[in-house]
């Protein structure tokens, strides 16, 4: 209740879940009907879903303006002061034509950073997992506490942007992020069919513990 509320320019919505190839095929079949695209010759992007805390970073005239939590999806909390030192959040965009743009992503800890942080606390005060630690660290009333914790940010999408040709597809969005010094997972791949995506998902599942951050699934986008 100490933080000011801020209404998102566009809602921060939830993802749809699928648990197997059939579920996913059904989802994108419905998407094709909605898009009135019967050919379904899509390029799919698949990436790790970081188990962190959702955040919307708003830039005005290429300068960081606000950082807002997801909240209820319509209204979040303004925690701008608490994100200024987070690795992966540039304060200025060098390659952006939009006067206003929302970059959305996850705030999280690398596992080894979380373990080092947790050792600073007595056993009874330790965080149960990196996600809880990220959430607790982000919403500190004293921003100096947040700044002392090795949080990171990786974008996964966007909300409103004023220049309608800023990026015309998701691959261009990823390129936009890279040019503007946002971090990326290193696990994003593109495919033209869902079967190949599921082969990749199974590979990630087998090697999940070797990834240096927690994930709670994979995200597939057209």
Residue pairs with C-beta under 8 A, 6 or more apart in sequence:
2 141
3 77
3 78
3 79
3 139
4 77
4 78
5 71
5 75
5 76
5 77
5 78
6 66
6 68
6 75
6 76
6 77
6 78
7 74
7 75
8 56
8 68
8 71
8 73
8 74
8 75
8 76
8 102
8 159
9 58
9 100
9 102
9 159
9 160
10 102
10 159
10 160
11 73
11 74
12 54
12 56
12 70
12 71
12 73
12 76
12 104
12 159
13 73
14 73
15 49
15 219
16 27
17 23
17 217
18 24
18 26
18 27
21 194
21 195
21 198
24 194
24 197
24 198
24 220
25 194
28 40
28 42
28 194
28 222
29 40
31 222
32 38
32 40
41 192
42 192
42 222
43 169
43 171
43 190
43 191
43 192
43 222
44 190
44 191
44 192
44 193
44 194
44 197
44 220
44 221
44 222
45 170
45 171
45 174
45 188
45 189
45 190
45 220
45 221
45 222
46 188
46 189
46 190
46 191
46 197
46 200
46 201
46 218
46 219
46 220
46 221
47 156
47 185
47 187
47 188
47 189
47 218
47 219
48 185
48 187
48 204
48 211
48 213
48 215
48 218
48 219
49 156
49 215
49 216
49 217
49 218
49 219
50 106
50 108
50 154
50 156
50 185
50 213
50 214
50 215
51 106
51 108
51 130
51 131
51 213
51 214
51 215
51 216
52 106
52 107
52 108
52 109
52 130
52 131
52 134
52 213
52 214
53 69
53 70
53 106
53 107
53 108
53 131
53 134
53 135
53 138
54 69
54 70
54 104
54 105
54 106
54 107
55 67
55 68
55 69
55 70
55 83
55 104
55 105
55 106
55 107
55 138
55 153
56 66
56 67
56 68
56 69
56 70
56 76
56 102
56 103
56 104
56 159
57 64
57 66
57 67
57 83
57 89
57 102
57 103
57 104
57 105
57 153
57 155
58 64
58 65
58 66
58 67
58 68
58 100
58 101
58 102
59 65
59 93
59 96
59 98
59 100
59 101
59 102
59 103
60 99
60 100
61 99
62 92
62 93
62 94
62 96
63 91
63 92
63 93
64 80
64 84
64 89
64 90
64 91
64 92
65 80
65 100
66 78
66 80
67 78
67 79
67 80
67 82
67 83
67 89
68 76
68 77
68 78
68 79
69 76
69 77
69 79
69 138
69 139
70 76
71 77
77 139
79 138
79 139
81 143
82 138
82 139
82 140
82 143
82 146
82 147
83 89
83 107
83 138
83 146
83 153
84 91
84 143
84 147
85 146
85 147
86 107
86 151
86 152
86 153
87 150
87 151
87 152
87 153
87 183
88 152
88 153
88 154
88 182
88 183
89 153
89 182
90 180
90 181
90 182
93 101
93 180
94 179
94 180
94 181
95 176
95 179
95 180
96 166
96 176
96 180
97 163
97 165
97 166
98 161
98 162
98 163
98 166
99 162
99 163
100 160
100 161
100 162
101 158
101 160
101 161
101 162
101 166
102 158
102 159
102 160
102 161
103 155
103 158
103 177
103 182
104 155
104 156
104 157
104 158
104 159
105 153
105 154
105 155
105 156
105 157
105 182
106 153
106 154
106 156
107 134
107 138
107 151
107 152
107 153
108 130
108 131
108 134
108 151
108 152
108 153
108 154
108 213
108 214
109 117
109 130
109 133
109 134
109 149
109 150
109 151
109 152
109 213
110 150
110 152
110 212
110 213
111 130
111 212
111 213
111 214
112 212
113 150
114 127
114 130
114 133
116 150
117 127
117 133
117 149
117 150
118 126
118 127
118 133
121 127
127 133
127 136
129 214
130 213
130 214
131 214
133 149
134 151
137 145
137 146
137 149
137 151
138 146
138 151
140 146
152 183
152 213
153 182
153 183
154 182
154 183
154 184
154 185
155 177
155 182
155 184
156 219
157 173
158 173
166 176
167 173
167 175
167 176
170 221
170 222
171 190
174 184
174 188
177 184
178 184
187 204
187 211
189 200
191 197
191 200
194 220
197 220
201 218
204 211
204 215
204 218
208 215
